[in-house]
């Protein structure tokens, strides 16, 4: 797969649009992501202000292998999602780090966002796209499975949950359409 992927300035489907994160989005995102349920399965506490949220997002972008996008519904920022590239597994990428306003949970917004990103990644040569979620996050796992992802395994991560337990992630994968699944690639 070629990296970095050149994502369009904006991708859209229905009422959903996705564009590369801009620090100017931080204030609106902070408001949309203020609900404590958004951060329930994250290893870090919810940011206390928009500047801290911006710092968290931008700190991930420094190595060039992480791209974050702002998700909008009807023009309003409702969350973020990211594409992560691992040069040791260059045949694919991971879509994750998704945080959405609970007001859009269950509306299909997450599915549309993922489909937009998957289409671009597969056009740029990805053989597979990986997704992961905390084993406790049943809602996220169900959303991933709705995309047609196959669960590969679960594994302990280096991340420690806020309750002090070590995170165990469920790992899923979507293969390029027309490609036979070969779980040894991931």
C-alpha positions as CSV (number, residue, x, y, z in Angstrom):
1,X,0.0,0.0,0.0
2,X,1.3,3.5,-0.7
3,X,1.8,5.8,2.3
4,X,1.0,8.4,3.0
5,X,-2.5,8.0,1.5
6,X,-3.7,11.1,-0.2
7,X,-7.2,11.5,1.2
8,X,-9.6,14.0,-0.4
9,X,-10.0,17.3,1.4
10,X,-13.5,16.2,2.2
11,X,-15.3,12.9,1.9
12,X,-19.1,12.7,2.3
13,X,-22.0,10.3,2.2
14,X,-25.5,11.6,3.0
15,X,-25.4,13.8,6.0
16,X,-21.9,12.7,7.0
17,X,-18.7,14.4,6.0
18,X,-15.1,13.6,7.0
19,X,-12.1,15.9,6.5
20,X,-8.5,15.9,7.8
21,X,-8.4,17.3,11.4
22,X,-7.8,21.0,11.7
23,X,-6.9,22.6,15.1
24,X,-9.8,25.0,14.5
25,X,-12.2,22.1,15.0
26,X,-11.0,21.5,18.6
27,X,-13.5,23.8,20.4
28,X,-16.5,22.3,18.6
29,X,-15.1,18.7,19.0
30,X,-14.5,19.3,22.7
31,X,-18.2,20.2,23.1
32,X,-19.3,17.1,21.1
33,X,-17.0,14.7,23.0
34,X,-17.7,16.1,26.5
35,X,-20.0,13.2,27.5
36,X,-18.0,10.8,29.9
37,X,-19.4,7.8,28.0
38,X,-17.3,8.8,25.0
39,X,-14.1,8.2,27.0
40,X,-15.3,5.1,29.0
41,X,-13.0,2.6,27.2
42,X,-10.0,4.9,26.7
43,X,-6.8,4.7,28.6
44,X,-6.7,8.4,29.2
45,X,-9.2,10.7,31.0
46,X,-11.3,13.0,28.9
47,X,-9.5,16.3,28.1
48,X,-10.5,19.1,30.4
49,X,-10.6,21.8,27.6
50,X,-10.3,22.2,23.9
51,X,-6.6,23.1,24.0
52,X,-5.8,19.8,25.7
53,X,-8.0,17.8,23.2
54,X,-6.1,19.5,20.4
55,X,-2.8,18.7,22.0
56,X,-3.8,15.0,22.4
57,X,-4.8,14.8,18.7
58,X,-1.8,16.6,17.3
59,X,0.7,14.6,19.4
60,X,-0.4,11.5,17.5
61,X,0.2,13.1,14.1
62,X,3.9,13.8,14.6
63,X,5.4,10.6,13.3
64,X,3.6,10.7,10.0
65,X,1.9,7.3,10.4
66,X,-1.3,8.6,12.0
67,X,-3.9,10.7,10.2
68,X,-6.9,12.0,12.2
69,X,-10.2,13.2,10.7
70,X,-13.0,15.3,12.0
71,X,-16.4,13.8,11.5
72,X,-19.4,16.1,10.8
73,X,-23.1,15.4,10.6
74,X,-25.2,18.2,9.0
75,X,-22.1,20.4,9.2
76,X,-21.7,20.0,13.0
77,X,-18.5,18.3,14.4
78,X,-19.6,15.1,16.1
79,X,-16.3,13.3,16.5
80,X,-13.0,12.1,15.2
81,X,-11.5,8.9,13.7
82,X,-8.0,8.0,12.5
83,X,-6.1,5.9,10.1
84,X,-2.9,4.4,11.4
85,X,-0.2,2.9,9.2
86,X,2.4,0.5,10.5
87,X,5.4,0.2,8.1
88,X,6.1,-3.3,9.5
89,X,2.7,-4.3,8.2
90,X,2.6,-2.2,5.0
91,X,0.0,-4.3,3.2
92,X,-2.8,-2.6,5.2
93,X,-3.7,0.0,7.7
94,X,-5.8,0.4,10.9
95,X,-8.9,2.5,11.3
96,X,-9.4,3.5,14.9
97,X,-9.3,6.0,17.6
98,X,-12.9,6.8,16.8
99,X,-14.7,9.0,19.3
100,X,-18.2,10.1,18.5
101,X,-20.9,12.2,20.3
102,X,-23.4,9.8,21.9
103,X,-26.1,11.6,20.0
104,X,-25.0,9.9,16.8
105,X,-24.5,6.4,18.3
106,X,-26.8,4.0,16.5
107,X,-27.6,6.3,13.7
108,X,-25.3,4.7,11.1
109,X,-22.9,7.7,11.2
110,X,-20.0,5.5,12.3
111,X,-20.7,3.0,9.5
112,X,-20.7,5.7,6.8
113,X,-17.4,7.2,8.2
114,X,-15.7,3.8,8.1
115,X,-17.0,3.1,4.6
116,X,-15.6,6.4,3.3
117,X,-12.2,5.6,4.8
118,X,-12.2,2.0,3.6
119,X,-13.0,3.0,0.0
120,X,-10.0,5.3,-0.1
121,X,-7.6,2.9,1.6
122,X,-8.6,0.1,-0.8
123,X,-8.2,2.4,-3.8
124,X,-4.7,3.2,-2.6
125,X,-3.7,-0.5,-2.5
126,X,-4.5,-1.7,1.0
127,X,-5.0,-5.5,1.1
128,X,-6.8,-5.3,4.4
129,X,-7.9,-2.9,7.1
130,X,-7.7,-3.7,10.7
131,X,-10.1,-2.4,13.5
132,X,-9.8,-3.0,17.2
133,X,-11.9,-2.3,20.3
134,X,-11.6,-2.9,24.0
135,X,-13.1,-6.3,24.8
136,X,-15.6,-4.5,27.1
137,X,-16.9,-2.3,24.4
138,X,-19.7,-4.4,23.0
139,X,-21.3,-1.5,21.1
140,X,-18.1,-0.8,19.2
141,X,-17.6,-4.5,18.4
142,X,-21.2,-4.7,17.0
143,X,-20.6,-1.7,14.8
144,X,-17.3,-3.2,13.5
145,X,-19.1,-6.5,12.7
146,X,-21.8,-4.6,10.8
147,X,-19.1,-3.5,8.4
148,X,-18.5,-7.2,7.5
149,X,-15.3,-7.4,9.5
150,X,-14.0,-10.8,10.6
151,X,-12.7,-11.2,14.2
152,X,-9.2,-12.5,14.2
153,X,-8.2,-12.7,17.8
154,X,-8.0,-10.8,21.1
155,X,-4.8,-9.7,22.8
156,X,-3.5,-7.8,25.7
157,X,-2.3,-4.3,24.8
158,X,0.4,-2.1,26.4
159,X,-2.5,0.3,27.3
160,X,-3.6,0.4,30.9
161,X,-7.3,1.3,31.4
162,X,-8.1,4.1,33.9
163,X,-9.3,1.5,36.4
164,X,-5.7,0.1,36.4
165,X,-6.4,-3.1,34.4
166,X,-4.5,-3.9,31.2
167,X,-6.6,-3.5,28.1
168,X,-7.5,-6.6,26.1
169,X,-8.4,-5.7,22.5
170,X,-10.6,-7.6,20.1
171,X,-8.9,-7.5,16.7
172,X,-11.0,-7.4,13.5
173,X,-10.1,-7.2,9.8
174,X,-11.8,-6.4,6.5
175,X,-10.0,-7.7,3.5
176,X,-9.9,-5.9,0.2
177,X,-13.0,-6.9,-1.8
178,X,-12.2,-9.9,-3.9
179,X,-9.2,-10.9,-1.7
180,X,-9.2,-14.2,0.2
181,X,-8.7,-13.8,4.0
182,X,-5.2,-14.6,5.1
183,X,-5.0,-13.7,8.9
184,X,-1.3,-14.2,9.0
185,X,-0.7,-10.8,7.3
186,X,-2.0,-8.7,10.2
